[in-house]
């Protein structure tokens, strides 16, 4: 039986300067993201302080973007497209935009859906993100039995859509595949989380293996970006590769296949930090826009949703 409603969950991104502080505080005080090594009161106090300090650092980065982070509006637009394709209500949710949470919960209350499928827009599962989203609804909407599509990074429809998206970009740029080194990028994760049982690394590696096999003429490397704080993170880091890459290919294309929508990590971090480094070393470096920009993405996601086997919330929370 088809569900009576869907939740389309994404990271959320600040829409204006006044929202930046609450966005960072909501993100960094989330224990699923920053860990459980401190008592509750110390954790909240420390990471609220860190969030406040980071505002001045990242504000210029957001201001350099044309319209701040597009991830909020992208998610809203995608929910409307999916509503037409799935023939059911699709409620958007923005995890780290607390000002929007009431709208999501109120929509659930109004609809009173009999069954709900949650769709986190993250190709690869991690307790730090998909798990956090599941925990939010367990805490704030326990009356609903929500099943979750926990990952889709190895789904054939996703791989095929990414393949077509890459080929379309290469054709548009007039770049032969055999002249390319592909840096397949996903968000980084502390190694301690992997050692504690998080399946993220294995899923990223499997997804990379499937996707890179579609491009046998290119050189392909899996890498991780957006390291924050101290400790060891999954490697190789995209930042390190930007300085140390040794490829005979003239073109380096960064493919952020772990992100379905462009936001600060792609529009600023890749565009303004890593591409200039690669270009200074003589490479012709480019960034592939996120898969959200592919015209076939809404229909592909609808296909993924309709053919996936969702999981109970309890299985996604550590």
C-alpha atoms as one frame of an Amber mdcrd trajectory, in Angstrom:
protein
   0.000   0.000   0.000   1.318   3.438  -0.916   2.050   5.830   1.967  -0.370
   8.673   2.561   2.455  11.241   2.894   6.185  11.718   2.465   8.728  13.785
   4.379  11.526  15.197   2.218  14.344  15.936   4.657  17.449  17.961   3.948
  20.262  19.683   5.803  18.858  23.186   5.609  20.929  26.263   4.875  20.679
  29.854   6.113  18.567  32.060   3.864  19.887  35.373   5.203  22.388  36.789
   7.707  19.932  36.825  10.613  19.492  33.051  10.278  23.183  32.141  10.253
  23.664  32.093  14.034  20.693  29.848  14.776  21.678  27.559  11.880  25.215
  27.052  13.198  24.050  26.652  16.792  21.445  24.068  15.812  24.050  22.155
  13.797  26.944  22.210  16.233  24.918  21.501  19.383  23.452  18.383  17.753
  25.123  15.531  19.627  24.674  13.215  16.645  26.997  15.572  14.760  29.548
  16.647  17.364  29.559  13.633  19.683  28.753  12.533  23.214  32.075  13.054
  24.939  30.794  15.854  27.214  27.880  16.125  29.669  24.796  17.764  28.155
  25.190  21.179  29.773  28.891  21.443  28.875  28.308  20.212  25.327  25.627
  22.804  24.640  27.637  25.605  26.244  30.867  24.757  24.393  29.360  24.279
  20.948  27.064  27.290  21.278  30.223  29.302  21.915  31.974  27.719  18.909
  28.936  28.430  16.719  28.938  32.070  17.764  32.652  32.370  16.933  32.164
  30.731  13.517  29.545  33.239  12.392  32.181  35.871  11.637  34.254  33.316
   9.700  31.555  31.906   7.449  29.446  35.051   6.987  31.745  36.432   4.232
  31.577  33.043   2.513  27.787  33.093   2.398  27.788  36.744   1.335  29.976
  35.791  -1.634  27.215  33.511  -2.933  24.662  35.051  -5.254  21.596  34.153
  -3.185  22.989  32.675   0.019  22.525  28.910   0.237  20.089  27.553  -2.376
  19.491  24.323  -0.446  16.319  25.557   1.275  14.559  26.595  -1.926  15.880
  23.568  -3.819  14.268  21.296  -1.227  10.993  23.222  -1.346  10.926  23.047
  -5.162  11.788  19.354  -5.182   8.991  18.574  -2.722   6.503  20.221  -5.082
   7.832  18.261  -8.056   7.631  14.990  -6.117   4.076  15.774  -5.030   3.060
  15.691  -8.678   5.030  12.534  -9.418   4.099  10.529  -6.313   0.467  11.714
  -6.161   0.692  12.283  -2.399   1.592  15.145  -0.035   5.349  15.745   0.276
   6.304  17.736   3.373   9.733  19.442   3.289  11.913  19.415   6.408  15.059
  21.462   6.978  17.034  19.890   9.821  19.146  22.867  10.930  16.684  25.683
  10.266  14.779  25.635  13.576  12.489  28.469  12.465  10.994  26.109   9.864
  10.359  23.112  12.131   6.942  24.320  13.270   5.762  24.429   9.650   6.739
  20.793   9.106   5.183  19.552  12.340   2.032  21.591  11.736   1.692  20.082
   8.254   1.861  16.601   9.780  -0.711  17.563  12.407  -3.070  18.918   9.749
  -2.738  15.917   7.438  -2.765  13.218  10.133  -1.326  10.751   7.598  -1.910
   7.052   8.215   1.531   6.103   6.925   4.651   8.147   6.202   7.830   7.505
   4.248  10.765   9.742   5.162  13.261  10.579   2.427  16.514  12.138   3.694
  18.323  13.709   0.742  21.652  12.061   1.548  22.860   9.302  -0.788  24.885
   7.613   1.969  23.725   6.879   5.501  25.446   8.247   8.571  24.147   8.436
  12.123  25.356  12.049  12.127  22.812  13.139   9.525  20.117  10.648   8.511
  20.199   9.290  12.056  19.804  12.795  13.461  16.776  13.451  11.244  15.147
  10.215  12.366  15.836  11.073  16.010  14.232  14.505  15.576  10.906  12.996
  14.547  11.113  10.298  17.197  11.393  13.084  19.786   9.045  15.685  18.304
   6.454  13.569  16.490   6.431  10.188  18.267   2.767   9.584  17.383   3.710
   8.927  13.758   5.233   5.670  12.614   7.677   6.949  10.013   9.661   4.569
   7.835  12.852   5.932   6.298  14.720   5.413   3.051  18.091   5.352   4.754
  20.355   5.528   1.680  20.256   5.399  -2.109  23.875   5.916  -3.152  24.098
   2.457  -4.722  20.624   2.487  -6.289  20.890   1.888 -10.024  18.615   4.846
 -10.782  20.898   7.188  -8.826  24.045   5.818 -10.480  22.503   6.088 -13.948
  21.274   9.634 -13.312  24.730  10.680 -12.102  26.337   9.035 -15.138  24.047
  10.936 -17.506  24.616  14.166 -15.558  28.402  13.818 -15.850  28.253  12.934
 -19.551  25.989  15.909 -20.241  28.457  18.207 -18.484  31.416  16.780 -20.425
  29.543  17.192 -23.713  28.608  20.774 -22.854  32.227  21.606 -22.004  33.625
  19.680 -24.980  35.875  17.553 -22.759  36.698  13.920 -23.689  36.362  11.465
 -20.791  39.851  10.079 -21.424  41.349  13.510 -20.668  39.834  13.648 -17.172
  40.785  12.909 -13.625  37.553  12.663 -11.623  37.677  13.564  -7.935  34.500
  12.014  -6.542  33.810  14.003  -3.390  31.617  13.279  -0.365  31.357  14.996
   3.008  33.992  13.876   5.477  33.379  12.010   8.741  35.545  11.495  11.843
  37.194   8.076  11.878  35.978   7.535  15.437  32.396   7.409  14.127  33.323
   4.726  11.599  35.119   2.718  14.298  31.907   2.909  16.356  29.941   1.185
  13.605  28.824   3.938  11.239  28.413   2.370   7.744  29.078   5.652   5.919
  32.571   4.871   4.618  31.622   1.471   3.201  28.560   2.915   1.500  30.573
   5.754  -0.036  33.190   3.308  -1.294  30.556   1.016  -2.817  28.762   3.922
  -4.463  32.084   5.228  -5.811  32.950   1.797  -7.206  29.645   1.566  -9.063
  29.825   5.096 -10.417  33.495   5.131 -11.410  33.006   1.857 -13.318  30.741
   3.819 -15.688  33.762   5.925 -16.710  36.542   3.448 -17.560  38.517   5.962
 -19.643  38.875   8.490 -16.824  41.106   8.390 -13.770  38.889   8.263 -10.669
  39.639   8.986  -7.002  37.289   8.977  -4.004  37.918  11.824  -1.555  36.366
  13.543   1.444  35.863  17.234   2.149  34.699  19.766   4.752  36.757  18.534
   7.709  35.850  20.416  10.872  37.666  20.478  14.202  40.355  18.145  15.472
  40.939  14.410  15.245  41.426  12.052  12.323  38.870  12.092   9.519  38.338
   9.825   6.543  40.927  10.347   3.835  42.165  11.301   1.332  40.960  14.834
   1.916  39.972  16.842  -1.149  42.016  19.737   0.189  45.137  17.573   0.411
  44.575  16.157  -3.072  44.249  19.654  -4.483  47.837  20.291  -3.410  49.304
  16.813  -3.979  47.420  15.286  -6.922  49.765  13.675  -9.439  47.772  13.020
 -12.575  48.798  13.134 -16.205  45.255  14.092 -17.202  44.881  17.748 -18.260
  41.366  18.128 -16.793  40.408  17.660 -13.153  36.673  17.493 -12.546  35.393
  17.583  -8.960  32.174  15.567  -8.752  30.392  16.151  -5.406  28.241  13.024
  -5.684  27.595  12.969  -1.944  25.578  16.209  -2.203  22.274  16.302  -4.086
  21.965  20.107  -3.861  24.587  22.809  -4.136  25.366  24.762  -0.984  28.360
  26.293   0.804  30.470  23.124   0.523  30.211  23.124  -3.264  29.613  26.752
  -4.195  32.310  28.179  -1.935  34.581  25.427  -0.610  35.095  23.675  -3.936
  34.699  26.704  -6.179  36.768  29.231  -4.224  39.225  27.077  -2.261  40.083
  23.922  -4.208  39.646  24.814  -7.878  42.077  27.769  -7.639  44.721  25.478
  -6.103  44.355  22.942  -8.901  44.419  25.671 -11.544  47.578  27.170 -10.041
  49.227  23.764 -10.526  48.423  23.748 -14.234  45.240  21.687 -14.309  42.071
  22.723 -16.091  39.825  22.298 -13.064  36.028  22.390 -12.992  33.180  21.598
 -10.594  30.208  19.485 -11.601  26.947  21.117 -10.425  24.981  18.995  -7.959
  22.564  16.423  -9.340  19.649  18.698  -8.401  20.506  20.578 -11.598  19.831
  17.502 -13.753  16.395  17.737 -15.386  15.814  14.034 -14.743  16.503  14.242
 -10.990  12.903  14.596  -9.692  11.737  11.619 -11.737  14.817   9.636 -10.727
  14.206  10.344  -7.046  10.553   9.345  -7.410  11.730   6.062  -8.930  14.167
   5.539  -6.041  11.437   6.219  -3.484   8.963   3.871  -5.151  11.424   0.979
  -5.402  13.260   1.209  -2.061  12.641  -0.720   1.144  12.365   1.724   4.062
  13.717   1.137   7.571  12.256   1.583  11.052  13.370   4.703  12.924  14.913
   2.643  15.720  17.429   1.132  13.309  18.757   4.557  12.330  19.421   5.968
  15.795  22.573   5.119  17.708
